[in-house]
Amino acid sequence: MARLSIEGIVDEALALIDSGDTFSMRALGKRLGVAAPSLYYHVGGLDHLVDLIRDRMVRDFPPPAPDDGRPWREELEAILRSMRAGYAAHPRLVALLVGTPITSEMVLGIYERMAASLDAAGFAPHAVSVYLEALDSFALGIALERAAPSEVWRTSPATGALAAASSAWTDADARLDAAFEMGLQALLDAIDRASRA
């Protein structure tokens, strides 16, 4: 029987997710050379495993250290960039993340930093909730695009405005980088405008 550790389980879980194969505790056990029930001696179930993966993502792609003097916009931008880096490294993880409640203290701490930054800037709680949802959805959605085919729009015949837009970028990652920058700034600009309304 293979010797299991939490770090080894998380390593193999990420490798299985990244492979694009169907993720399940049974498939993970097979990959590790053990029966699925053996995993439960180390992880409390799928939700617990997902939180362990979230913790790994925070360790591998940490946000900048907290700074009470950092303006809310810079704080959110810095955190979103670290989140995006982690999601971009493991885009197939996104579907598993959105289907599992967050209980990881590390991850909840990052969301608390974002909420506290907006709260300190004077935003009402209902607005903070909407802004966090919009920013999180944007970061997850951009990451999910990394798992999409590089040719997003397959036009036939290859004429017209959509065909021209599709062929304008030969590097899909560069296109996604540009989309992230545009979208992030647009969202932050919208929040900034709301603060002055």
HELIX and SHEET records of a PDB file:
HELIX    1   1 ILE A    6  SER A   19  1                                  14    
HELIX    2   2 MET A   25  LEU A   32  1                                   8    
HELIX    3   3 ALA A   36  LEU A   39  1                                   4    
HELIX    4   4 LEU A   46  ASP A   60  1                                  15    
HELIX    5   5 TRP A   72  ALA A   89  1                                  18    
HELIX    6   6 PRO A   91  LEU A   93  5                                   3    
HELIX    7   7 VAL A   94  VAL A   98  1                                   5    
HELIX    8   8 GLU A  105  ALA A  120  1                                  16    
HELIX    9   9 PRO A  125  GLU A  145  1                                  21    
HELIX   10  10 ALA A  161  SER A  167  1                                   7    
HELIX   11  11 ALA A  172  ARG A  196  1                                  25    
END                                                                             
